[in-house]
Amino acid sequence: MKTPYHWADLTWPEIGAASRDQRTVVVVPVGSIEQHGLHLPVRTDSMIVGEIAERAVRTAVAETPVLLAPTITIGCSEHHMEFPGPLTLSDETFVRAVTEVGMSIIRHGFRRIFFLNGHGGNEAPLQLVVNELRRQAGRRVMCATASYWRFIREEVQEIRRSEMGGISHSCEFETSAVLAIDPSQVDMSKAKKFLPNWSNGYFMPGWYVPSKVNLGFHLKDITKTGVVGDPTVATKESGDRFLEAAVTAVAGFLRLFSGWEFGNLYEERK
C-alpha cells in the first residue's frame, strides 16, 4: 500500500507538489553493511536507522510536511573490512555520492534535507556532505545531519542495564533494538560480552564515553568477535524503549527543522 510520505512510492507529480511547500523536510537515513558480531546480521545499522526514520516520519507527518527518502545502506566501514561481510565506500566516494543524492533532492526544489545517521563511521563524512551542500546550493537550503543516539543520551542512560562502555558496537542498544524490530535476526545464544578495562585514560570507543582522542583503528585491533560492549543484557523490552525514545526525539526535531531559517537560529546579544 502506497504511503503519502515514502519518496520511492510517490509519482513525479506528487513529489513535485511536495517540493512546492518550502517547509518540507526530506529525511535521508544513512546506515551501513558491516559485521555485527556473531549474533547480529550485517544490515543491523541500516535496519535500525531505517526503522527509526520510518516511525519518526510517520509520527511527524501529521503536523509537518516531510518525506522519507530511501535508506543509503552502504557507508564508511573500512575499519570493519578484516571481518568477512562488510561493504564499504571510501570516505571520498561516500562524500561525493551522498552529496550528489542531496543535490538531486535540491534540484527538485526541496530546501530542507536531514541525513539521519545510524553508523559511527559515517559521522565525519556526513558533516563534510552538509558543508558541501551548503557550498553548492547556497544559503537558500538547510542541510543537517545527526546520529540518532545523539538525541537520546539521557533516555539511554535511564534505560540501559550495561555499565559504561556496554553500548558501543553490536552492544546492548543495537541488540535490543533488533530484538524489538525483528527477533528472528538475533541469535542470543551467540551473543558475547566484550567489555575491556580501558586503562589508557585517553581512548575508549563507544557511545557516551569520556574518550579524549580519536584513534585510527580496525575493530580487529581490539576485538576478536567484532563486539565492543555487552549484548548479553539486551532485551526486546529495552529495545522498544530505546526505539520509542529515538523516534520521539527525531520526530520532535523534524517539526522544528521545518521552520528553521538562518535568520531565526539565534538572536544577537546586546
N, C-alpha and C positions, 0 to 999 in steps of 0.2 A: 504494500500500500504506500502510495506516494505521501511524503510528509512535506509540509509547507516550508521547511527550513533546511532540508538537505540539498546542497548545491547540485549534487550529482543526479538528483531526482527531478529537477526542475527543467522546464523548456527554456530556450533562449529568451522568448518574450517575458517569461516570469522572472528570470534573472535580471533582465533589463529594467523591468518595473521596480524590482527591489533596489537597484542601484540609484534610482531617482530620489530615494529618501536618503539624504546625506547623513542621517544618523545611523544608518545600517552598519552593523559590525559584522565582518566576515571572520569567523573563528577557524583557524587552521591548526589542528592538532599535529604535533610532531613527536614521533616515537623512535623506536629502533628495532632492529632484529639482531639479537645478540644472546649469548649464553646467559642463563639464569640458574646456575647450579644444577644439581641432579634432579630437582623436583619440580621445576617450572619450565614452561616452553620458551623458545627463543623470541616469541612475539609478545612477551609479557609487558614491556614498556608501551608498545603500541596499543595493546589491548586495554591497559589501564587508562592511558591518556585519552584514548578514543571513547571509552565509557564515560569518563568524567565530562568530556566535552559534549557528548550526546545529551547527557542528563542536564548539564548546565544550560545548554542552548534551549532544550525543551522547557526548562523552568523559566528562563529569561524571556522567551519569545512572546509570552502573554502580555508583557509590558514594554518590550524593547525590540525594535527591528533588528533581527540577527539571522545570519545564515551560517551553516556548518559546512565547511569545505571538506573534501576527502582527507583522511589522515595521511600524512607523509610518514611512511613506515620504516624507511631506511635513513639512519642518521650517521653520526660520527662515532664509530665503535672500534677504532683501530686498537685501543687498549684491551680489547677482548679477543683479538684475532688469533691468539695462540691456542684458544679453545676451538674445537670444531663448531661450526654453525653460524657465527655472525656474518652479516652482510654489512659492508661499510662504505662510506664515501670519505674521501679526504676532506679536511676542513675547507680547502679552497673550492672543491667541487660542490660541496654542500652549500656553502655561502652563495655561490653563483646560481645553483639550481633553485634554491629556496627564494632567493631574490627575484629570479625570473617568474616563479609562481606568484610572488607578491605583486610584481609589475603587471602580470596578466590580470590580476584582480583589479588593480588600479586602472588599467586601460579600459576596463568595462564600466568605469565611472564610480567605483566604490572609494570611499575616503578613509575608512577605518578598518584596519586589519589587526587581529590579535593572534599571535602564534603561541598556543598553549603547549608548553614543553613537558615531555614525560621522561626525559633521559638526561642524566647529568652531563654526558659528553657533548650534548648539543647546546649547552647554556652559552658558552663564549661565542661559538659561531653564530647563534641566533642574535646576539647583541650586534654583531657585525652586519647581519641581514637588515635589522631595523634601521641601523645607521645608514646603510647603503640605500635603502628605500627612501629615507628622508632626503638623501642627497640627490637621488634621481628624480623623485616626484615633487620635491619641494615642500613648502610649508603647508600646502593645502591638504596633505594627508597626515593621519595619525596612525603610526605603526608601533605596536608594543609587543613585548614578549615577557613571559614569566613561566617558571616551572610551577606546577600545581602545588607542590609541597611548600613553596614559599608563602602561600596564602594561609596555611593552617598549622603553623608551629605550635601555638598554644593548645589547639584541639588535639593534635597528635600527642603532645606531652601528657595530656589528661587521659587519653585512651590507651596508650601503649602499655605493654607489660614487660618489655625488654629493658635492660639497663642502657646507659649511654653507649652509643656505638652499635646498638642492636638493630638500628634502622639505617641501612646503607645500600646493600645490593643483594637481591634475592632474599630479602630480610623479612622481619615481622610485618612491615607495612605491605610490601609487594605480595607476599604470600597470602596475607589476609585478604587483600583486595581481589586477587584472582579466585580465592575460595568463595568470595561473595559474588563474583561475576560468573564464573563457570568452574565449579569444583571438580569437574571431570578433567580439568587441565592440571591438577595438582596431585602429586604423589607424596603425601606427607610421610610415608614410610622411608623415603629417601632424603628428607629434609635434614640437613646437618648444620649445627651451630658452628660459626667461626667468629669468635669474639676475642681477639687478642688484646693483651695489655699494651697499648701504645705508649711506650715509656720515653719516647724521644722528646716530648714536650712541644713539638712544633707541627708534626704531621699526623693527622688522624682522619682517615677517609670516612665519609658518612654524612647523613643529614643531621643538622642541628648540633654539630660537634665543634669544639673550640680549636679547629685547625688554624694555624697561623701562616702556613706556607702552602703553595701549590707545588706538588711534586710530579714530575713526569714518571709515570709507572705503567706497567701492564698488570692486569689482575693476577696473572700467574706469578708475578713477583711476590705476592703476599698471600695468595690462597690457592690451595690445590683443587678445591671443589668448585670454585667460581663464586662462592658465597662469602659475603662480608656482612656479618650481623647475626641475628638469631631468628630464623624462621620457625623454630620448633615451638614457639609460643603463639604462633598465628592461629586465628580462629575466623570463621565466617562472620560471627557476630562483631568482632573487631573490624573486619573488612567493611561490613555495612556501615559502621560508624565513621570509619576513615573516609569512605566514599561520600557519605552524606555531608560531612564537613567540607570536603573539597568542592562538591557540587554547589553547596550553598554559597561558599566564598567566591567561586568563579562566577556564578550567576550574578552575585551582587556587584562584582567588578564590571561585568558586561553592561549592566544597567547604567553605571556611572560613566563608563568609557564612551557610550553612545552620545554623551553630551560634552565630551572633552573638546576643548579648543586650546591652543597655546596661550591665548589671552586670558583664559579663566582658570589656569592651573595654579595661579599664585597671585598674591597681592604684594605690591612693593611696600617695604617698611618705610615709615616716615621718620 
